[in-house]
Amino acid sequence: MPAVPAEPWPFALDERRVALAVIDMQRDFLEPGGFGEALGNDVRRLARIVPTVARLLALARTRGWPVLHTREGHLPDLSDCPPAKRRRGDPPLRIGEPGPMGRLLVRGEPGWEIVPELAPAPGEILVDKPGKGMFCPTDVEDRLAGLGVRQLVFAGVTTEVCVQTSMREANDRGFECLLVRDATASYFAEFEAATLAMITSQGAIVGWTTTLAELEEALR
């Protein structure tokens, strides 16, 4: 098994049991006019990682890893959106309201889709989730078990919210998790840095982190 240079120490990658999880690389979070911008965020911080995530996707596909993509979003009637989530903050537009890319964070709307550069390939797993973590309430655990997956390489947005939540859920279920640092981003640089530190603290309490270049070199 290749030893991937990582924090807090090298990650023993088992390619027979690994999958790539790309979290919420959706237009609503990465493009102007979406939900992320409605919250007052500079979406350029997230959009800049698209080329790196594309390279990581190409690597996983070349190596034959299972790939899963997640999308956060709600049913058109918002029956799966807790009122407390919809009321949060004071944005000019809330979940479900019409924006430049359709109703914000609603399934089936243009903004809910994954950015074209990272579109899922035929046969890749799509996980539609109403919350931040990819396991609750979805069938992703059963699908990964059916593939024999016990390790997950993570990428996506945002580092401190949906990525970290999904990693913690995976960690609690016994998966070994590796986050690619330059393939994840937050609207807030300080939140991104703090999350990366938390993940690897106390002996990889949540998981490991590496860079795409280090992962590529380990697999070369």
C-alpha positions as CSV (number, residue, x, y, z in Angstrom):
1,M,0.0,0.0,0.0
2,P,1.4,3.4,-0.9
3,A,2.3,5.7,2.0
4,V,0.8,9.1,1.2
5,P,2.7,12.0,2.9
6,A,0.2,13.5,5.2
7,E,-0.5,15.2,8.5
8,P,-0.1,14.1,11.2
9,W,1.8,11.2,9.7
10,P,1.8,9.2,6.4
11,F,-1.6,7.7,5.3
12,A,-1.5,4.0,4.3
13,L,-3.7,4.1,1.2
14,D,-5.5,0.9,0.3
15,E,-6.6,1.3,-3.3
16,R,-8.7,-1.9,-3.1
17,R,-10.9,-0.2,-0.5
18,V,-10.8,3.5,-1.2
19,A,-13.4,5.9,-2.7
20,L,-13.3,9.6,-3.5
21,A,-16.0,11.8,-2.0
22,V,-16.6,15.2,-3.6
23,I,-18.7,17.3,-1.4
24,D,-21.3,19.9,-2.6
25,M,-19.4,21.4,-5.6
26,Q,-22.7,23.0,-6.6
27,R,-23.4,26.2,-8.5
28,D,-25.4,27.5,-5.5
29,F,-22.2,27.6,-3.4
30,L,-19.6,28.4,-6.1
31,E,-21.2,30.9,-8.5
32,P,-22.5,34.4,-8.2
33,G,-26.2,34.6,-7.7
34,G,-26.4,31.4,-5.6
35,F,-27.1,30.6,-2.0
36,G,-23.5,31.2,-0.9
37,E,-23.5,34.7,-2.2
38,A,-27.0,35.4,-0.8
39,L,-25.4,34.8,2.6
40,G,-22.9,37.6,1.9
41,N,-19.9,35.4,1.0
42,D,-17.2,35.9,-1.6
43,V,-17.7,32.8,-3.8
44,R,-14.4,33.3,-5.6
45,R,-12.6,31.6,-2.6
46,L,-14.6,28.4,-3.5
47,A,-14.5,28.6,-7.2
48,R,-10.7,28.7,-7.3
49,I,-10.4,25.0,-6.3
50,V,-12.4,23.7,-9.2
51,P,-9.3,22.9,-11.4
52,T,-7.7,21.0,-8.5
53,V,-10.8,19.0,-7.8
54,A,-11.0,18.2,-11.5
55,R,-7.4,16.9,-11.4
56,L,-8.3,14.8,-8.3
57,L,-11.4,13.4,-10.1
58,A,-9.3,12.5,-13.1
59,L,-6.8,10.7,-10.9
60,A,-9.5,8.7,-9.1
61,R,-11.1,7.7,-12.4
62,T,-7.8,6.7,-13.9
63,R,-7.1,4.5,-10.8
64,G,-10.5,3.0,-10.9
65,W,-11.7,4.2,-7.5
66,P,-15.4,4.5,-6.9
67,V,-16.4,8.2,-6.9
68,L,-19.3,9.8,-5.1
69,H,-20.7,13.3,-5.4
70,T,-23.0,15.0,-2.9
71,R,-25.5,17.7,-3.4
72,E,-27.2,19.6,-0.6
73,G,-30.7,20.7,-1.4
74,H,-34.4,20.4,-0.4
75,L,-37.6,19.2,-1.9
76,P,-39.6,21.8,-3.8
77,D,-42.2,22.0,-0.9
78,L,-39.3,22.4,1.6
79,S,-40.8,19.7,3.8
80,D,-37.3,18.4,4.5
81,C,-35.9,21.9,5.4
82,P,-36.2,22.6,9.2
83,P,-37.7,26.1,9.8
84,A,-34.7,26.8,12.0
85,K,-32.3,26.3,9.0
86,R,-34.4,28.5,6.7
87,R,-34.7,31.3,9.2
88,R,-30.9,31.4,10.0
89,G,-29.3,34.8,9.6
90,D,-30.7,37.8,7.7
91,P,-29.9,37.1,4.0
92,P,-31.7,39.1,1.2
93,L,-32.9,35.7,-0.1
94,R,-33.6,32.5,1.8
95,I,-33.7,28.8,0.9
96,G,-36.5,28.2,-1.5
97,E,-36.8,31.8,-2.8
98,P,-36.1,32.6,-6.5
99,G,-32.7,33.8,-7.5
100,P,-30.7,34.1,-10.7
101,M,-30.2,30.3,-10.9
102,G,-33.7,29.3,-9.8
103,R,-35.0,28.7,-6.3
104,L,-32.1,28.7,-3.8
105,L,-30.9,25.2,-2.7
106,V,-33.9,23.4,-4.1
107,R,-33.6,20.1,-5.9
108,G,-33.9,20.2,-9.6
109,E,-33.1,23.9,-9.9
110,P,-30.0,25.1,-12.0
111,G,-28.2,26.4,-8.9
112,W,-28.5,23.0,-7.2
113,E,-26.5,21.2,-9.9
114,I,-22.8,20.4,-9.7
115,V,-20.6,22.8,-11.7
116,P,-20.2,21.6,-15.3
117,E,-16.4,21.1,-14.9
118,L,-17.0,18.5,-12.2
119,A,-20.0,16.8,-13.6
120,P,-20.4,13.2,-12.4
121,A,-19.5,10.5,-15.0
122,P,-21.9,7.7,-15.8
123,G,-22.0,5.1,-13.0
124,E,-20.7,7.5,-10.3
125,I,-22.7,7.7,-7.1
126,L,-24.8,10.8,-6.5
127,V,-25.9,11.4,-2.9
128,D,-28.7,14.0,-2.4
129,K,-28.8,15.2,1.1
130,P,-31.0,17.7,2.9
131,G,-28.4,18.5,5.6
132,K,-24.7,19.0,6.0
133,G,-23.4,15.5,6.4
134,M,-23.6,12.9,3.6
135,F,-24.7,10.0,5.8
136,C,-27.9,11.4,7.4
137,P,-30.5,10.5,6.1
138,T,-29.1,8.8,3.0
139,D,-28.2,5.3,1.8
140,V,-24.5,6.1,1.3
141,E,-23.3,3.9,4.0
142,D,-25.0,0.8,2.5
143,R,-23.7,1.8,-1.0
144,L,-20.1,2.1,0.2
145,A,-20.4,-1.2,2.1
146,G,-21.6,-2.9,-1.0
147,L,-18.4,-1.7,-2.8
148,G,-16.1,-2.8,0.1
149,V,-15.0,0.7,0.8
150,R,-13.4,1.4,4.1
151,Q,-11.3,4.5,3.2
152,L,-12.5,7.9,1.9
153,V,-10.5,10.6,0.2
154,F,-12.4,13.9,0.6
155,A,-12.6,17.1,-1.4
156,G,-15.2,19.8,-1.7
157,V,-16.9,22.7,0.2
158,T,-17.1,24.1,2.6
159,T,-14.2,22.8,4.7
160,E,-15.7,23.6,8.1
161,V,-19.3,22.7,7.4
162,C,-20.3,20.0,4.9
163,V,-16.9,18.5,4.4
164,Q,-16.0,18.4,8.1
165,T,-19.5,17.1,9.0
166,S,-19.2,14.3,6.4
167,M,-15.7,13.4,7.6
168,R,-16.8,13.2,11.2
169,E,-19.8,11.0,10.3
170,A,-17.5,8.7,8.3
171,N,-15.0,8.6,11.2
172,D,-17.8,7.6,13.6
173,R,-18.7,4.7,11.2
174,G,-15.1,3.4,11.1
175,F,-13.9,4.8,7.8
176,E,-10.3,6.1,7.5
177,C,-10.5,9.6,6.0
178,L,-8.0,11.6,4.0
179,L,-8.8,15.2,3.1
180,V,-7.0,16.8,0.2
181,R,-6.1,20.3,1.5
182,D,-5.9,22.1,-1.8
183,A,-9.1,20.5,-3.0
184,T,-11.3,22.0,-0.3
185,A,-12.1,25.6,0.6
186,S,-14.1,27.8,2.9
187,Y,-15.5,31.3,2.5
188,F,-13.4,32.2,5.5
189,A,-9.6,31.5,5.5
190,E,-9.4,31.3,9.3
191,F,-12.2,28.7,9.4
192,E,-10.5,26.6,6.8
193,A,-7.2,26.6,8.7
194,A,-8.8,25.9,12.0
195,T,-10.7,22.9,10.6
196,L,-7.6,21.4,9.0
197,A,-5.9,21.7,12.4
198,M,-8.8,20.1,14.2
199,I,-9.1,17.2,11.8
200,T,-5.5,16.1,12.3
201,S,-5.1,16.9,16.0
202,Q,-4.8,14.4,18.8
203,G,-3.4,11.7,16.5
204,A,-5.7,12.1,13.5
205,I,-8.8,12.2,15.7
206,V,-11.0,12.8,12.6
207,G,-8.5,12.0,9.8
208,W,-5.5,12.9,7.8
209,T,-4.8,15.8,5.3
210,T,-2.5,15.9,2.3
211,T,-2.0,17.8,-0.9
212,L,-3.0,16.7,-4.4
213,A,0.7,16.8,-5.5
214,E,1.7,14.5,-2.6
215,L,-1.1,12.1,-3.4
216,E,-0.2,12.0,-7.1
217,E,3.5,11.4,-6.2
218,A,2.7,8.6,-3.9
219,L,0.7,6.8,-6.6
220,R,3.2,7.4,-9.4
